[in-house]
Amino acid sequence: MAVALVGVTASGKSALAHEVALASDGDIEILAVDAMTVYRGMDLGTAKPTRPQRDEVGYHLLDLIEPSEEFTVAAYQSAARDAAEDVWLRAGSVLYVGGTGLYGRAILDNFDIPSQYPGVRAALELRADNELAQLFEELRKLDPLAASRMEPTNARRVVRALEVTIGSGRAFSSHGTGLRTYGPVRVVQVGLRCDFDELDERIATRFHAWLDEGLLDEVVTLASAPGGLSRTARQAVGYRELLRHVEDGVALEECVSEAITQSRRLARRQRSWFQRDPRIEWFDDPLLARERLGQVLGSPDGFVRD
């Protein structure tokens, strides 16, 4: 059985998920759908469950790699599939929880994720600085459908589509119908919604609490570790801003203010992402969301449909 609980950062979904899993006496285990909790040592600023919480409930997909390592959607998908199979083999139920929309789509919709071709990508990235328009024209000839799904000025997407098309010899668009296309419900998604005024206050309060608990020390430790932080790890909101203080000497107050602002912007981007998916069942009341989660796991709706 499986169900997903989605929502923006600081919406309360993690606390709700923990309550639901704890009340199940071990029958429900949580699979984190988060691009940053996969990193060891990035704990406070990712709202990672505490050690006592992990002793109470089965958590998966946390602390998978060192912060100096790069991580991909494909790597997450593979780890998530293995974790879910492990839970199901023990006759348990899976509760997917998180706010990283792309990671969620990868596992909930079982995406066909194309491989990476670093050599091809490196050559394309060099050309993209001065020849982006030409690269887009090449993509339009090789894979017109993929080209129609992106802006000609989006260098990252143009390069990725060409990388896959050239590297694999297979059109990038053949790997799926795109992120804005939603197929049948494979896993029921329950969404927890929160008013933005309340959310903004929660975000600020939470960030200051993290600082009191030692977030800045955590960032210092990560930055000074052998290998430092990878490109992907550095993108974590909160860490990225505090690194400016630690590495560049920017005033702490300025970095804290920017971290809170960027967290609020992240919440709005996440809301926009999730609201595009018509399959999500939204709830403003956590109690009603909890009730729906239980209903799904106790009914045929909880079966993963392929």
N, C-alpha and C positions, 0 to 999 in steps of 0.2 A: 504494500500500500504506500501511497505517496501523496503529498500535498505541498504547495509552496505558499510561503508568507512573504509578500513583497511590500516595499514602501521606501520612502526617502530616509536619509540619515536623520537620526534623532526622533524618528516617528514613534518609537517604542516597540518596534517589531521584535527586537532581540529579547527584551524582557518578557514579552508575551510568549514568544517561542519557548523560552526557558521554562516558564510556568506550565505550559501545555505538556512539554516533554517530562518535566518533573512529576506531574500528576499522573503520568502514564505508567509509573513504576518500571521504567526501563523499556517499555514497548516501543516508544518513539525516540528516535535519535535524530540529531540536527546536523544537516550538511550546510556549511557556511557558503553562501554565494557572494563572495567578496574578493575583490582583486588585491587587497592589501593585507588581509589577515593570513594570507599564505606565507608571509614573511616572518621568520623567527626574530624575536626582539622588538618587533613593531607592535606593541601591546596596548598601551594607553590610548594613543591617538587613533587607533582603529576600532576602539570599543570592543576589543577582543574579550571573550568570556574569561573570568578569573579562574585561577586554579581550583578554588572551592566549587565554583559552578561546574567546571569540567569533571570534578569528582562526583557531582550529583547527577549529571546528564551526559549521555554519549554525544560528543562533538567530533565532527570530521572536517577535513580540508583546512585545518589550522596548522601553522608552523611547518609548511611543506619544504621551504627552501630558505637559504641564507639571503639577507637583504642585498648582498653583493651580486646576486644572480638575476638574470632576466627571467620573466615568466610570460607565458602566452595563453591565449584562450584555448588552444588545442591541448596544452598541458593540463589546464584546469579541467577541461572536458573529460580527458582520460582519467584523471584522479577521481573526479566526481562519479563517473561510471563505476569505477572499482569500489568506491566507498558505498554507493547505493547497493551494489550486488552483495557486499559484505553484510550490510544490514538485513537485506531480504533473505540471505541464506540462513540467518539466525531468526527468521520469522518476525523480524521487527518492521516498523513503519518508518518511512523517511519523511522528515520535515525540512524542506529546502527553505533557507532563510537568508535574505540579503537584499542589497540595493544596487549591486553591479549588474545592470540590465543586460549587457552583452553576455556575461557569464551565464546569467539565467537563461537567456534564449539558447545558448549553446547546449545546455543540458536538458532543459525542459522541452525544447523543440528538436532535440537530437540533430543539431546542425551537421552538415557535411563540411568540415573545415579544411580548406586546402593547405597543403604543406608550405614550408618556407624554403626559399632559395636565396641564401645570403649573398652569393656571388652576383647573381642577377640583380638583386635589390641594390647592392652597393653601386653597381654601374649605373642603374637608373637614378639613384639619388644624386649622383654626381651630375647627371644631365639635367635633373629637375631644377637645379638652381637657375639655369639660363635657357632651358629648352622645354619648359613645361607644356607650352602650347603644342609643340611638335610631338611630345609624348602622348598628349591627349588625342591627337589626330591618329597616331599609331594605334592607340587603344580602340579608337572608333572604327578603324579598319579591321582589326583583329577580333574585337568583341563589341559590336555596336550596342548590344543590350546592356552590357556593363557600363559602357560610356554614357548611355541615356539615364542611368541611375545616379550619376554624380555630377558635381559641378566641375567644369574644366580647370578651375583654379584650386581645387582641393588636391594639393600635391601628394599628400599621404595616401589618399584613396587611389589616385591615378597610378602611382608607383606600385602599390600593392596589387592592383588588378593586372598590370602589365607583368609584374614579377611572377604571378601565378600562371598567367596565360603563356608567357615565354618559357618559364621554367618547367611547366608540366606538359606543355603542348596541348593543353585543354582550356577552353574558354573559362575565364573567371566566373562568368554568370552561370555556368553549368553546375556550380556547386550549391546553388540554392536560388530561391526567388527573391532574396533581399530582406533586409531588416524591417522594412515597412509592409511586408506581406505576412499575414497571420493565418496559419492553417488551423485545422481542427484542434480542439482541446486535447492535449496529450496528458497533462498533469494540471489539475485544478489549481488556479492561483487566487489566493485571498489577499486583497490589498488593504493595508491599514493607512488611513488618511488622517492628516492633522492640519489644522488651520495654520497658515503661514506666520501670522503674528505670534502665535504660541510657539511655533517651531523655531522662529528666530530667537526667541528668548531662551528656549531650551538649548539651542546650539551655543549661545554665549555662555550660559551657566555651566554647561558641560565642559566647554573648553577651559574655563577658569578652574574647574574642579580637577581636570587632568593636569594642569600646571601645578596645582597644590599637591597632587599625588606624585609628581616627579617627571612630567612629560619632557621638560627641557633637558633633564639629566639623561633621559632615554635617547633623545636626539643626539646629544653630545657623544654618548657611548656608540651609537650607530655610525656617526660620522668619523669617529676615530678608530673604528675596527678595521682590521686588514681587509682590503678590498672596498671599503666604504659602502656606499649605496649605489645600486644599479640605476640605470636610466628609468626603469619602470617603478622601482621603489621610491625614487625621488619625486614621483608624481603624486604621492599620497598627500591629500590636502591636510594641512596642519604641520606635517613634517617639512614639506617644501618651504613653507613660510618661515618656520623656526630655523631651518638650515641657513637662511639668509643672515640670521643673527649669529649663529654659531660659526659660520665659515666666512662671512663678509663683514661682520661687525655692525650690521644694521640694528638700530635701536630695538630693544625687545618689545616695547609698547607698540611700535609700528608693526612689527611682525605678528604680534598677537591680534591686533586689530585686523590685519589683512587676512590672517587665518580664519577668523570668524566670518569675515565678509565672503571669503572663498567657499567656506562651508555652507553658507546660506545660498550662494549661487549654485553649488553642487546640488543642494536639495531641490532647487527649481529645475535644474537640468534633469534630475532623476524623475521628478514629477512629470515633466513633459514626455520623457521616454515611456514611463509606465502608462500614462493616460492614452497613448496611441494604441495600446493593446486592448482591443474590445473584449477580450476573454477574461480580463481580471475582474473579480467581484469585489467591489469596494465597500469598506465599512469605516465609519467615523468612531464607532464605539468599540473599544478593545474587547469588551465582553461578548458582543455579537460576533466579532471576528473569531474569537476563541470558540464560540459555539459552532460556527460554520466549519472551522478546522476539524472539530470533532465529528461533525456530521459527515464530512468527506471521508475521513479515515474509517468511519464505521459503516460505509455504504459502497455500492459498486462504483461510485464516483472516484474512489480512492485508487482504483486500478490504473496503472500506466497503460495508455492506449497507443499502440503502434500500428 
